[in-house]
Amino acid sequence: FISSLFLGVGKTTLIQKVTQALKSSGISIDGFYTEEVREGGRRTGFDVVTLSGKRGPLSRVSSDSSTSRREYRVGQYVVDVVSFEQLVLPMLRNVNHGSDAEKKICVIDEIGKMELFSQPFIQAVRQTLTGSGTVVLGTIPIPKGKPLDLVEEIRSRKDVKVFNVS
């Protein structure tokens, strides 16, 4: 897992370059990354992009400060949990139910506050990490403030190597 305290350090860029190198080597790889969405030079949200080329919203800046009961927020962003789950969960299920004979790599960029609003995602990540034959290449935040349970669980696993980038 790749970890960083700061936004914009290049975790996703690093993941994308490694993914391209692995794909060109013929290695079986699937997964997703998150990408900034900008309008007029200003960040307006994040998209989820699967390695198979599907794209959908993860979050967008909210124009009002009132919150409905079903709204998940991180700072100024409203998280689209339904869109996220529709893109990511089928891919993770596919990785988890493949044949054990084939060594697979699963890219999960990122496991952070926005993604952790999804309980099915948390379960799928745990299943992917415990499944045999799957190597996970992912990104996690360095805790600032309240630690995120799944992130700390991943960080403390004996079979996980964390690389901090700055």
Phi and psi in radians as a Rosetta constraint file:
Dihedral C 1 N 2 CA 2 C 2 CIRCULARHARMONIC -1.835 0.35
Dihedral N 2 CA 2 C 2 N 3 CIRCULARHARMONIC 2.332 0.35
Dihedral C 2 N 3 CA 3 C 3 CIRCULARHARMONIC -2.320 0.35
Dihedral N 3 CA 3 C 3 N 4 CIRCULARHARMONIC 2.598 0.35
Dihedral C 3 N 4 CA 4 C 4 CIRCULARHARMONIC -2.711 0.35
Dihedral N 4 CA 4 C 4 N 5 CIRCULARHARMONIC 2.586 0.35
Dihedral C 4 N 5 CA 5 C 5 CIRCULARHARMONIC -1.395 0.35
Dihedral N 5 CA 5 C 5 N 6 CIRCULARHARMONIC -0.416 0.35
Dihedral C 5 N 6 CA 6 C 6 CIRCULARHARMONIC -1.975 0.35
Dihedral N 6 CA 6 C 6 N 7 CIRCULARHARMONIC 2.605 0.35
Dihedral C 6 N 7 CA 7 C 7 CIRCULARHARMONIC -1.332 0.35
Dihedral N 7 CA 7 C 7 N 8 CIRCULARHARMONIC 2.663 0.35
Dihedral C 7 N 8 CA 8 C 8 CIRCULARHARMONIC 1.330 0.35
Dihedral N 8 CA 8 C 8 N 9 CIRCULARHARMONIC 0.264 0.35
Dihedral C 8 N 9 CA 9 C 9 CIRCULARHARMONIC -1.340 0.35
Dihedral N 9 CA 9 C 9 N 10 CIRCULARHARMONIC -0.524 0.35
Dihedral C 9 N 10 CA 10 C 10 CIRCULARHARMONIC 2.078 0.35
Dihedral N 10 CA 10 C 10 N 11 CIRCULARHARMONIC 0.352 0.35
Dihedral C 10 N 11 CA 11 C 11 CIRCULARHARMONIC -1.048 0.35
Dihedral N 11 CA 11 C 11 N 12 CIRCULARHARMONIC -0.825 0.35
Dihedral C 11 N 12 CA 12 C 12 CIRCULARHARMONIC -1.177 0.35
Dihedral N 12 CA 12 C 12 N 13 CIRCULARHARMONIC -0.693 0.35
Dihedral C 12 N 13 CA 13 C 13 CIRCULARHARMONIC -1.048 0.35
Dihedral N 13 CA 13 C 13 N 14 CIRCULARHARMONIC -0.764 0.35
Dihedral C 13 N 14 CA 14 C 14 CIRCULARHARMONIC -1.066 0.35
Dihedral N 14 CA 14 C 14 N 15 CIRCULARHARMONIC -0.798 0.35
Dihedral C 14 N 15 CA 15 C 15 CIRCULARHARMONIC -1.026 0.35
Dihedral N 15 CA 15 C 15 N 16 CIRCULARHARMONIC -0.771 0.35
Dihedral C 15 N 16 CA 16 C 16 CIRCULARHARMONIC -1.107 0.35
Dihedral N 16 CA 16 C 16 N 17 CIRCULARHARMONIC -0.725 0.35
Dihedral C 16 N 17 CA 17 C 17 CIRCULARHARMONIC -1.165 0.35
Dihedral N 17 CA 17 C 17 N 18 CIRCULARHARMONIC -0.743 0.35
Dihedral C 17 N 18 CA 18 C 18 CIRCULARHARMONIC -1.115 0.35
Dihedral N 18 CA 18 C 18 N 19 CIRCULARHARMONIC -0.734 0.35
Dihedral C 18 N 19 CA 19 C 19 CIRCULARHARMONIC -1.054 0.35
Dihedral N 19 CA 19 C 19 N 20 CIRCULARHARMONIC -0.798 0.35
Dihedral C 19 N 20 CA 20 C 20 CIRCULARHARMONIC -1.062 0.35
Dihedral N 20 CA 20 C 20 N 21 CIRCULARHARMONIC -0.732 0.35
Dihedral C 20 N 21 CA 21 C 21 CIRCULARHARMONIC -1.132 0.35
Dihedral N 21 CA 21 C 21 N 22 CIRCULARHARMONIC -0.739 0.35
Dihedral C 21 N 22 CA 22 C 22 CIRCULARHARMONIC -1.162 0.35
Dihedral N 22 CA 22 C 22 N 23 CIRCULARHARMONIC -0.764 0.35
Dihedral C 22 N 23 CA 23 C 23 CIRCULARHARMONIC -1.040 0.35
Dihedral N 23 CA 23 C 23 N 24 CIRCULARHARMONIC -0.752 0.35
Dihedral C 23 N 24 CA 24 C 24 CIRCULARHARMONIC -1.227 0.35
Dihedral N 24 CA 24 C 24 N 25 CIRCULARHARMONIC -0.297 0.35
Dihedral C 24 N 25 CA 25 C 25 CIRCULARHARMONIC -1.521 0.35
Dihedral N 25 CA 25 C 25 N 26 CIRCULARHARMONIC -0.021 0.35
Dihedral C 25 N 26 CA 26 C 26 CIRCULARHARMONIC 1.458 0.35
Dihedral N 26 CA 26 C 26 N 27 CIRCULARHARMONIC 0.264 0.35
Dihedral C 26 N 27 CA 27 C 27 CIRCULARHARMONIC -1.442 0.35
Dihedral N 27 CA 27 C 27 N 28 CIRCULARHARMONIC 2.423 0.35
Dihedral C 27 N 28 CA 28 C 28 CIRCULARHARMONIC -1.246 0.35
Dihedral N 28 CA 28 C 28 N 29 CIRCULARHARMONIC 2.067 0.35
Dihedral C 28 N 29 CA 29 C 29 CIRCULARHARMONIC -2.505 0.35
Dihedral N 29 CA 29 C 29 N 30 CIRCULARHARMONIC 2.435 0.35
Dihedral C 29 N 30 CA 30 C 30 CIRCULARHARMONIC -2.538 0.35
Dihedral N 30 CA 30 C 30 N 31 CIRCULARHARMONIC 2.935 0.35
Dihedral C 30 N 31 CA 31 C 31 CIRCULARHARMONIC 2.552 0.35
Dihedral N 31 CA 31 C 31 N 32 CIRCULARHARMONIC -2.748 0.35
Dihedral C 31 N 32 CA 32 C 32 CIRCULARHARMONIC -2.646 0.35
Dihedral N 32 CA 32 C 32 N 33 CIRCULARHARMONIC 2.803 0.35
Dihedral C 32 N 33 CA 33 C 33 CIRCULARHARMONIC -2.385 0.35
Dihedral N 33 CA 33 C 33 N 34 CIRCULARHARMONIC 2.854 0.35
Dihedral C 33 N 34 CA 34 C 34 CIRCULARHARMONIC -1.838 0.35
Dihedral N 34 CA 34 C 34 N 35 CIRCULARHARMONIC 2.553 0.35
Dihedral C 34 N 35 CA 35 C 35 CIRCULARHARMONIC -2.384 0.35
Dihedral N 35 CA 35 C 35 N 36 CIRCULARHARMONIC 2.393 0.35
Dihedral C 35 N 36 CA 36 C 36 CIRCULARHARMONIC -1.083 0.35
Dihedral N 36 CA 36 C 36 N 37 CIRCULARHARMONIC 2.501 0.35
Dihedral C 36 N 37 CA 37 C 37 CIRCULARHARMONIC -1.945 0.35
Dihedral N 37 CA 37 C 37 N 38 CIRCULARHARMONIC 2.195 0.35
Dihedral C 37 N 38 CA 38 C 38 CIRCULARHARMONIC -2.132 0.35
Dihedral N 38 CA 38 C 38 N 39 CIRCULARHARMONIC 2.484 0.35
Dihedral C 38 N 39 CA 39 C 39 CIRCULARHARMONIC -2.337 0.35
Dihedral N 39 CA 39 C 39 N 40 CIRCULARHARMONIC 2.140 0.35
Dihedral C 39 N 40 CA 40 C 40 CIRCULARHARMONIC 1.039 0.35
Dihedral N 40 CA 40 C 40 N 41 CIRCULARHARMONIC 0.641 0.35
Dihedral C 40 N 41 CA 41 C 41 CIRCULARHARMONIC 1.376 0.35
Dihedral N 41 CA 41 C 41 N 42 CIRCULARHARMONIC 0.038 0.35
Dihedral C 41 N 42 CA 42 C 42 CIRCULARHARMONIC -2.005 0.35
Dihedral N 42 CA 42 C 42 N 43 CIRCULARHARMONIC 2.365 0.35
Dihedral C 42 N 43 CA 43 C 43 CIRCULARHARMONIC -1.250 0.35
Dihedral N 43 CA 43 C 43 N 44 CIRCULARHARMONIC 2.194 0.35
Dihedral C 43 N 44 CA 44 C 44 CIRCULARHARMONIC -1.979 0.35
Dihedral N 44 CA 44 C 44 N 45 CIRCULARHARMONIC -0.054 0.35
Dihedral C 44 N 45 CA 45 C 45 CIRCULARHARMONIC 2.833 0.35
Dihedral N 45 CA 45 C 45 N 46 CIRCULARHARMONIC -2.863 0.35
Dihedral C 45 N 46 CA 46 C 46 CIRCULARHARMONIC -2.386 0.35
Dihedral N 46 CA 46 C 46 N 47 CIRCULARHARMONIC 2.520 0.35
Dihedral C 46 N 47 CA 47 C 47 CIRCULARHARMONIC -1.934 0.35
Dihedral N 47 CA 47 C 47 N 48 CIRCULARHARMONIC 2.713 0.35
Dihedral C 47 N 48 CA 48 C 48 CIRCULARHARMONIC -1.720 0.35
Dihedral N 48 CA 48 C 48 N 49 CIRCULARHARMONIC 2.295 0.35
Dihedral C 48 N 49 CA 49 C 49 CIRCULARHARMONIC -2.192 0.35
Dihedral N 49 CA 49 C 49 N 50 CIRCULARHARMONIC 2.104 0.35
Dihedral C 49 N 50 CA 50 C 50 CIRCULARHARMONIC -1.460 0.35
Dihedral N 50 CA 50 C 50 N 51 CIRCULARHARMONIC 2.756 0.35
Dihedral C 50 N 51 CA 51 C 51 CIRCULARHARMONIC -1.211 0.35
Dihedral N 51 CA 51 C 51 N 52 CIRCULARHARMONIC -0.261 0.35
Dihedral C 51 N 52 CA 52 C 52 CIRCULARHARMONIC -1.520 0.35
Dihedral N 52 CA 52 C 52 N 53 CIRCULARHARMONIC 0.007 0.35
Dihedral C 52 N 53 CA 53 C 53 CIRCULARHARMONIC 1.745 0.35
Dihedral N 53 CA 53 C 53 N 54 CIRCULARHARMONIC 0.036 0.35
Dihedral C 53 N 54 CA 54 C 54 CIRCULARHARMONIC -1.405 0.35
Dihedral N 54 CA 54 C 54 N 55 CIRCULARHARMONIC 2.602 0.35
Dihedral C 54 N 55 CA 55 C 55 CIRCULARHARMONIC -2.452 0.35
Dihedral N 55 CA 55 C 55 N 56 CIRCULARHARMONIC 2.524 0.35
Dihedral C 55 N 56 CA 56 C 56 CIRCULARHARMONIC -2.828 0.35
Dihedral N 56 CA 56 C 56 N 57 CIRCULARHARMONIC 2.892 0.35
Dihedral C 56 N 57 CA 57 C 57 CIRCULARHARMONIC -1.248 0.35
Dihedral N 57 CA 57 C 57 N 58 CIRCULARHARMONIC 2.399 0.35
Dihedral C 57 N 58 CA 58 C 58 CIRCULARHARMONIC -1.734 0.35
Dihedral N 58 CA 58 C 58 N 59 CIRCULARHARMONIC -0.770 0.35
Dihedral C 58 N 59 CA 59 C 59 CIRCULARHARMONIC -2.732 0.35
Dihedral N 59 CA 59 C 59 N 60 CIRCULARHARMONIC 2.780 0.35
Dihedral C 59 N 60 CA 60 C 60 CIRCULARHARMONIC -2.482 0.35
Dihedral N 60 CA 60 C 60 N 61 CIRCULARHARMONIC 2.674 0.35
Dihedral C 60 N 61 CA 61 C 61 CIRCULARHARMONIC -1.135 0.35
Dihedral N 61 CA 61 C 61 N 62 CIRCULARHARMONIC 2.353 0.35
Dihedral C 61 N 62 CA 62 C 62 CIRCULARHARMONIC -1.628 0.35
Dihedral N 62 CA 62 C 62 N 63 CIRCULARHARMONIC 2.397 0.35
Dihedral C 62 N 63 CA 63 C 63 CIRCULARHARMONIC -1.440 0.35
Dihedral N 63 CA 63 C 63 N 64 CIRCULARHARMONIC -0.357 0.35
Dihedral C 63 N 64 CA 64 C 64 CIRCULARHARMONIC -2.075 0.35
Dihedral N 64 CA 64 C 64 N 65 CIRCULARHARMONIC 2.806 0.35
Dihedral C 64 N 65 CA 65 C 65 CIRCULARHARMONIC -1.679 0.35
Dihedral N 65 CA 65 C 65 N 66 CIRCULARHARMONIC -0.095 0.35
Dihedral C 65 N 66 CA 66 C 66 CIRCULARHARMONIC -1.386 0.35
Dihedral N 66 CA 66 C 66 N 67 CIRCULARHARMONIC 2.567 0.35
Dihedral C 66 N 67 CA 67 C 67 CIRCULARHARMONIC -2.105 0.35
Dihedral N 67 CA 67 C 67 N 68 CIRCULARHARMONIC 2.358 0.35
Dihedral C 67 N 68 CA 68 C 68 CIRCULARHARMONIC -1.488 0.35
Dihedral N 68 CA 68 C 68 N 69 CIRCULARHARMONIC 2.898 0.35
Dihedral C 68 N 69 CA 69 C 69 CIRCULARHARMONIC -1.104 0.35
Dihedral N 69 CA 69 C 69 N 70 CIRCULARHARMONIC -0.553 0.35
Dihedral C 69 N 70 CA 70 C 70 CIRCULARHARMONIC -1.583 0.35
Dihedral N 70 CA 70 C 70 N 71 CIRCULARHARMONIC 0.051 0.35
Dihedral C 70 N 71 CA 71 C 71 CIRCULARHARMONIC -1.535 0.35
Dihedral N 71 CA 71 C 71 N 72 CIRCULARHARMONIC 2.265 0.35
Dihedral C 71 N 72 CA 72 C 72 CIRCULARHARMONIC -1.819 0.35
Dihedral N 72 CA 72 C 72 N 73 CIRCULARHARMONIC 2.261 0.35
Dihedral C 72 N 73 CA 73 C 73 CIRCULARHARMONIC -2.236 0.35
Dihedral N 73 CA 73 C 73 N 74 CIRCULARHARMONIC 2.537 0.35
Dihedral C 73 N 74 CA 74 C 74 CIRCULARHARMONIC -2.293 0.35
Dihedral N 74 CA 74 C 74 N 75 CIRCULARHARMONIC 1.879 0.35
Dihedral C 74 N 75 CA 75 C 75 CIRCULARHARMONIC 1.024 0.35
Dihedral N 75 CA 75 C 75 N 76 CIRCULARHARMONIC -2.181 0.35
Dihedral C 75 N 76 CA 76 C 76 CIRCULARHARMONIC -1.469 0.35
Dihedral N 76 CA 76 C 76 N 77 CIRCULARHARMONIC -0.049 0.35
Dihedral C 76 N 77 CA 77 C 77 CIRCULARHARMONIC -1.728 0.35
Dihedral N 77 CA 77 C 77 N 78 CIRCULARHARMONIC 2.396 0.35
Dihedral C 77 N 78 CA 78 C 78 CIRCULARHARMONIC -1.719 0.35
Dihedral N 78 CA 78 C 78 N 79 CIRCULARHARMONIC 2.222 0.35
Dihedral C 78 N 79 CA 79 C 79 CIRCULARHARMONIC -1.591 0.35
Dihedral N 79 CA 79 C 79 N 80 CIRCULARHARMONIC 2.286 0.35
Dihedral C 79 N 80 CA 80 C 80 CIRCULARHARMONIC -1.656 0.35
Dihedral N 80 CA 80 C 80 N 81 CIRCULARHARMONIC 1.459 0.35
Dihedral C 80 N 81 CA 81 C 81 CIRCULARHARMONIC -1.103 0.35
Dihedral N 81 CA 81 C 81 N 82 CIRCULARHARMONIC -0.680 0.35
Dihedral C 81 N 82 CA 82 C 82 CIRCULARHARMONIC -1.078 0.35
Dihedral N 82 CA 82 C 82 N 83 CIRCULARHARMONIC -0.850 0.35
Dihedral C 82 N 83 CA 83 C 83 CIRCULARHARMONIC -1.049 0.35
Dihedral N 83 CA 83 C 83 N 84 CIRCULARHARMONIC -0.795 0.35
Dihedral C 83 N 84 CA 84 C 84 CIRCULARHARMONIC -1.014 0.35
Dihedral N 84 CA 84 C 84 N 85 CIRCULARHARMONIC -0.850 0.35
Dihedral C 84 N 85 CA 85 C 85 CIRCULARHARMONIC -1.137 0.35
Dihedral N 85 CA 85 C 85 N 86 CIRCULARHARMONIC -0.665 0.35
Dihedral C 85 N 86 CA 86 C 86 CIRCULARHARMONIC -1.100 0.35
Dihedral N 86 CA 86 C 86 N 87 CIRCULARHARMONIC -0.570 0.35
Dihedral C 86 N 87 CA 87 C 87 CIRCULARHARMONIC -1.476 0.35
Dihedral N 87 CA 87 C 87 N 88 CIRCULARHARMONIC -0.749 0.35
Dihedral C 87 N 88 CA 88 C 88 CIRCULARHARMONIC -1.565 0.35
Dihedral N 88 CA 88 C 88 N 89 CIRCULARHARMONIC -0.701 0.35
Dihedral C 88 N 89 CA 89 C 89 CIRCULARHARMONIC -1.093 0.35
Dihedral N 89 CA 89 C 89 N 90 CIRCULARHARMONIC -0.763 0.35
Dihedral C 89 N 90 CA 90 C 90 CIRCULARHARMONIC -1.048 0.35
Dihedral N 90 CA 90 C 90 N 91 CIRCULARHARMONIC -0.678 0.35
Dihedral C 90 N 91 CA 91 C 91 CIRCULARHARMONIC -1.118 0.35
Dihedral N 91 CA 91 C 91 N 92 CIRCULARHARMONIC -0.790 0.35
Dihedral C 91 N 92 CA 92 C 92 CIRCULARHARMONIC -1.150 0.35
Dihedral N 92 CA 92 C 92 N 93 CIRCULARHARMONIC -0.665 0.35
Dihedral C 92 N 93 CA 93 C 93 CIRCULARHARMONIC -1.105 0.35
Dihedral N 93 CA 93 C 93 N 94 CIRCULARHARMONIC -0.691 0.35
Dihedral C 93 N 94 CA 94 C 94 CIRCULARHARMONIC -1.098 0.35
Dihedral N 94 CA 94 C 94 N 95 CIRCULARHARMONIC -0.767 0.35
Dihedral C 94 N 95 CA 95 C 95 CIRCULARHARMONIC -1.096 0.35
Dihedral N 95 CA 95 C 95 N 96 CIRCULARHARMONIC -0.748 0.35
Dihedral C 95 N 96 CA 96 C 96 CIRCULARHARMONIC -1.275 0.35
Dihedral N 96 CA 96 C 96 N 97 CIRCULARHARMONIC -0.375 0.35
Dihedral C 96 N 97 CA 97 C 97 CIRCULARHARMONIC -1.906 0.35
Dihedral N 97 CA 97 C 97 N 98 CIRCULARHARMONIC 0.252 0.35
Dihedral C 97 N 98 CA 98 C 98 CIRCULARHARMONIC -1.294 0.35
Dihedral N 98 CA 98 C 98 N 99 CIRCULARHARMONIC 3.057 0.35
Dihedral C 98 N 99 CA 99 C 99 CIRCULARHARMONIC -1.308 0.35
Dihedral N 99 CA 99 C 99 N 100 CIRCULARHARMONIC 2.466 0.35
Dihedral C 99 N 100 CA 100 C 100 CIRCULARHARMONIC -1.223 0.35
Dihedral N 100 CA 100 C 100 N 101 CIRCULARHARMONIC -0.317 0.35
Dihedral C 100 N 101 CA 101 C 101 CIRCULARHARMONIC -1.193 0.35
Dihedral N 101 CA 101 C 101 N 102 CIRCULARHARMONIC -0.504 0.35
Dihedral C 101 N 102 CA 102 C 102 CIRCULARHARMONIC -1.625 0.35
Dihedral N 102 CA 102 C 102 N 103 CIRCULARHARMONIC 2.111 0.35
Dihedral C 102 N 103 CA 103 C 103 CIRCULARHARMONIC -1.280 0.35
Dihedral N 103 CA 103 C 103 N 104 CIRCULARHARMONIC 2.198 0.35
Dihedral C 103 N 104 CA 104 C 104 CIRCULARHARMONIC -2.117 0.35
Dihedral N 104 CA 104 C 104 N 105 CIRCULARHARMONIC 2.696 0.35
Dihedral C 104 N 105 CA 105 C 105 CIRCULARHARMONIC -2.094 0.35
Dihedral N 105 CA 105 C 105 N 106 CIRCULARHARMONIC 2.325 0.35
Dihedral C 105 N 106 CA 106 C 106 CIRCULARHARMONIC -2.072 0.35
Dihedral N 106 CA 106 C 106 N 107 CIRCULARHARMONIC 2.147 0.35
Dihedral C 106 N 107 CA 107 C 107 CIRCULARHARMONIC -1.647 0.35
Dihedral N 107 CA 107 C 107 N 108 CIRCULARHARMONIC 2.178 0.35
Dihedral C 107 N 108 CA 108 C 108 CIRCULARHARMONIC -2.250 0.35
Dihedral N 108 CA 108 C 108 N 109 CIRCULARHARMONIC 1.682 0.35
Dihedral C 108 N 109 CA 109 C 109 CIRCULARHARMONIC -2.166 0.35
Dihedral N 109 CA 109 C 109 N 110 CIRCULARHARMONIC 1.595 0.35
Dihedral C 109 N 110 CA 110 C 110 CIRCULARHARMONIC -2.536 0.35
Dihedral N 110 CA 110 C 110 N 111 CIRCULARHARMONIC 2.949 0.35
Dihedral C 110 N 111 CA 111 C 111 CIRCULARHARMONIC -1.895 0.35
Dihedral N 111 CA 111 C 111 N 112 CIRCULARHARMONIC 1.587 0.35
Dihedral C 111 N 112 CA 112 C 112 CIRCULARHARMONIC -2.361 0.35
Dihedral N 112 CA 112 C 112 N 113 CIRCULARHARMONIC -2.959 0.35
Dihedral C 112 N 113 CA 113 C 113 CIRCULARHARMONIC -0.965 0.35
Dihedral N 113 CA 113 C 113 N 114 CIRCULARHARMONIC -0.790 0.35
Dihedral C 113 N 114 CA 114 C 114 CIRCULARHARMONIC -1.106 0.35
Dihedral N 114 CA 114 C 114 N 115 CIRCULARHARMONIC -0.824 0.35
Dihedral C 114 N 115 CA 115 C 115 CIRCULARHARMONIC -1.170 0.35
Dihedral N 115 CA 115 C 115 N 116 CIRCULARHARMONIC -0.536 0.35
Dihedral C 115 N 116 CA 116 C 116 CIRCULARHARMONIC -1.365 0.35
Dihedral N 116 CA 116 C 116 N 117 CIRCULARHARMONIC 0.023 0.35
Dihedral C 116 N 117 CA 117 C 117 CIRCULARHARMONIC -1.240 0.35
Dihedral N 117 CA 117 C 117 N 118 CIRCULARHARMONIC -0.264 0.35
Dihedral C 117 N 118 CA 118 C 118 CIRCULARHARMONIC -1.701 0.35
Dihedral N 118 CA 118 C 118 N 119 CIRCULARHARMONIC 1.907 0.35
Dihedral C 118 N 119 CA 119 C 119 CIRCULARHARMONIC -1.116 0.35
Dihedral N 119 CA 119 C 119 N 120 CIRCULARHARMONIC -0.725 0.35
Dihedral C 119 N 120 CA 120 C 120 CIRCULARHARMONIC -1.053 0.35
Dihedral N 120 CA 120 C 120 N 121 CIRCULARHARMONIC -0.604 0.35
Dihedral C 120 N 121 CA 121 C 121 CIRCULARHARMONIC -1.124 0.35
Dihedral N 121 CA 121 C 121 N 122 CIRCULARHARMONIC -0.787 0.35
Dihedral C 121 N 122 CA 122 C 122 CIRCULARHARMONIC -0.998 0.35
Dihedral N 122 CA 122 C 122 N 123 CIRCULARHARMONIC -0.814 0.35
Dihedral C 122 N 123 CA 123 C 123 CIRCULARHARMONIC -1.100 0.35
Dihedral N 123 CA 123 C 123 N 124 CIRCULARHARMONIC -0.725 0.35
Dihedral C 123 N 124 CA 124 C 124 CIRCULARHARMONIC -1.163 0.35
Dihedral N 124 CA 124 C 124 N 125 CIRCULARHARMONIC -0.657 0.35
Dihedral C 124 N 125 CA 125 C 125 CIRCULARHARMONIC -1.133 0.35
Dihedral N 125 CA 125 C 125 N 126 CIRCULARHARMONIC -0.792 0.35
Dihedral C 125 N 126 CA 126 C 126 CIRCULARHARMONIC -1.029 0.35
Dihedral N 126 CA 126 C 126 N 127 CIRCULARHARMONIC -0.743 0.35
Dihedral C 126 N 127 CA 127 C 127 CIRCULARHARMONIC -1.135 0.35
Dihedral N 127 CA 127 C 127 N 128 CIRCULARHARMONIC -0.697 0.35
Dihedral C 127 N 128 CA 128 C 128 CIRCULARHARMONIC -1.129 0.35
Dihedral N 128 CA 128 C 128 N 129 CIRCULARHARMONIC -0.722 0.35
Dihedral C 128 N 129 CA 129 C 129 CIRCULARHARMONIC -1.189 0.35
Dihedral N 129 CA 129 C 129 N 130 CIRCULARHARMONIC -0.545 0.35
Dihedral C 129 N 130 CA 130 C 130 CIRCULARHARMONIC -1.603 0.35
Dihedral N 130 CA 130 C 130 N 131 CIRCULARHARMONIC -0.245 0.35
Dihedral C 130 N 131 CA 131 C 131 CIRCULARHARMONIC -1.204 0.35
Dihedral N 131 CA 131 C 131 N 132 CIRCULARHARMONIC 2.476 0.35
Dihedral C 131 N 132 CA 132 C 132 CIRCULARHARMONIC -1.373 0.35
Dihedral N 132 CA 132 C 132 N 133 CIRCULARHARMONIC 2.567 0.35
Dihedral C 132 N 133 CA 133 C 133 CIRCULARHARMONIC 1.499 0.35
Dihedral N 133 CA 133 C 133 N 134 CIRCULARHARMONIC -0.024 0.35
Dihedral C 133 N 134 CA 134 C 134 CIRCULARHARMONIC -1.996 0.35
Dihedral N 134 CA 134 C 134 N 135 CIRCULARHARMONIC 2.207 0.35
Dihedral C 134 N 135 CA 135 C 135 CIRCULARHARMONIC -1.774 0.35
Dihedral N 135 CA 135 C 135 N 136 CIRCULARHARMONIC 2.300 0.35
Dihedral C 135 N 136 CA 136 C 136 CIRCULARHARMONIC -1.823 0.35
Dihedral N 136 CA 136 C 136 N 137 CIRCULARHARMONIC 2.257 0.35
Dihedral C 136 N 137 CA 137 C 137 CIRCULARHARMONIC -1.961 0.35
Dihedral N 137 CA 137 C 137 N 138 CIRCULARHARMONIC 1.966 0.35
Dihedral C 137 N 138 CA 138 C 138 CIRCULARHARMONIC -2.501 0.35
Dihedral N 138 CA 138 C 138 N 139 CIRCULARHARMONIC 3.091 0.35
Dihedral C 138 N 139 CA 139 C 139 CIRCULARHARMONIC -2.224 0.35
Dihedral N 139 CA 139 C 139 N 140 CIRCULARHARMONIC 2.504 0.35
Dihedral C 139 N 140 CA 140 C 140 CIRCULARHARMONIC -2.396 0.35
Dihedral N 140 CA 140 C 140 N 141 CIRCULARHARMONIC 2.645 0.35
Dihedral C 140 N 141 CA 141 C 141 CIRCULARHARMONIC -1.424 0.35
Dihedral N 141 CA 141 C 141 N 142 CIRCULARHARMONIC 2.668 0.35
Dihedral C 141 N 142 CA 142 C 142 CIRCULARHARMONIC -1.369 0.35
Dihedral N 142 CA 142 C 142 N 143 CIRCULARHARMONIC 2.319 0.35
Dihedral C 142 N 143 CA 143 C 143 CIRCULARHARMONIC -1.134 0.35
Dihedral N 143 CA 143 C 143 N 144 CIRCULARHARMONIC 2.304 0.35
Dihedral C 143 N 144 CA 144 C 144 CIRCULARHARMONIC -2.349 0.35
Dihedral N 144 CA 144 C 144 N 145 CIRCULARHARMONIC 2.133 0.35
Dihedral C 144 N 145 CA 145 C 145 CIRCULARHARMONIC 1.497 0.35
Dihedral N 145 CA 145 C 145 N 146 CIRCULARHARMONIC -2.495 0.35
Dihedral C 145 N 146 CA 146 C 146 CIRCULARHARMONIC -1.239 0.35
Dihedral N 146 CA 146 C 146 N 147 CIRCULARHARMONIC 2.176 0.35
Dihedral C 146 N 147 CA 147 C 147 CIRCULARHARMONIC -1.119 0.35
Dihedral N 147 CA 147 C 147 N 148 CIRCULARHARMONIC 2.601 0.35
Dihedral C 147 N 148 CA 148 C 148 CIRCULARHARMONIC -1.617 0.35
Dihedral N 148 CA 148 C 148 N 149 CIRCULARHARMONIC 2.157 0.35
Dihedral C 148 N 149 CA 149 C 149 CIRCULARHARMONIC -0.911 0.35
Dihedral N 149 CA 149 C 149 N 150 CIRCULARHARMONIC -0.931 0.35
Dihedral C 149 N 150 CA 150 C 150 CIRCULARHARMONIC -1.104 0.35
Dihedral N 150 CA 150 C 150 N 151 CIRCULARHARMONIC -0.678 0.35
Dihedral C 150 N 151 CA 151 C 151 CIRCULARHARMONIC -1.083 0.35
Dihedral N 151 CA 151 C 151 N 152 CIRCULARHARMONIC -0.773 0.35
Dihedral C 151 N 152 CA 152 C 152 CIRCULARHARMONIC -1.204 0.35
Dihedral N 152 CA 152 C 152 N 153 CIRCULARHARMONIC -0.607 0.35
Dihedral C 152 N 153 CA 153 C 153 CIRCULARHARMONIC -1.071 0.35
Dihedral N 153 CA 153 C 153 N 154 CIRCULARHARMONIC -0.771 0.35
Dihedral C 153 N 154 CA 154 C 154 CIRCULARHARMONIC -1.141 0.35
Dihedral N 154 CA 154 C 154 N 155 CIRCULARHARMONIC -0.835 0.35
Dihedral C 154 N 155 CA 155 C 155 CIRCULARHARMONIC -1.009 0.35
Dihedral N 155 CA 155 C 155 N 156 CIRCULARHARMONIC -0.586 0.35
Dihedral C 155 N 156 CA 156 C 156 CIRCULARHARMONIC -1.586 0.35
Dihedral N 156 CA 156 C 156 N 157 CIRCULARHARMONIC -0.061 0.35
Dihedral C 156 N 157 CA 157 C 157 CIRCULARHARMONIC -1.174 0.35
Dihedral N 157 CA 157 C 157 N 158 CIRCULARHARMONIC 2.450 0.35
Dihedral C 157 N 158 CA 158 C 158 CIRCULARHARMONIC -1.214 0.35
Dihedral N 158 CA 158 C 158 N 159 CIRCULARHARMONIC -0.460 0.35
Dihedral C 158 N 159 CA 159 C 159 CIRCULARHARMONIC -1.645 0.35
Dihedral N 159 CA 159 C 159 N 160 CIRCULARHARMONIC 0.259 0.35
Dihedral C 159 N 160 CA 160 C 160 CIRCULARHARMONIC -2.023 0.35
Dihedral N 160 CA 160 C 160 N 161 CIRCULARHARMONIC 2.360 0.35
Dihedral C 160 N 161 CA 161 C 161 CIRCULARHARMONIC -1.955 0.35
Dihedral N 161 CA 161 C 161 N 162 CIRCULARHARMONIC 2.191 0.35
Dihedral C 161 N 162 CA 162 C 162 CIRCULARHARMONIC -1.888 0.35
Dihedral N 162 CA 162 C 162 N 163 CIRCULARHARMONIC 2.251 0.35
Dihedral C 162 N 163 CA 163 C 163 CIRCULARHARMONIC -1.937 0.35
Dihedral N 163 CA 163 C 163 N 164 CIRCULARHARMONIC 2.093 0.35
Dihedral C 163 N 164 CA 164 C 164 CIRCULARHARMONIC -1.547 0.35
Dihedral N 164 CA 164 C 164 N 165 CIRCULARHARMONIC 2.256 0.35
Dihedral C 164 N 165 CA 165 C 165 CIRCULARHARMONIC -1.995 0.35
Dihedral N 165 CA 165 C 165 N 166 CIRCULARHARMONIC 2.584 0.35
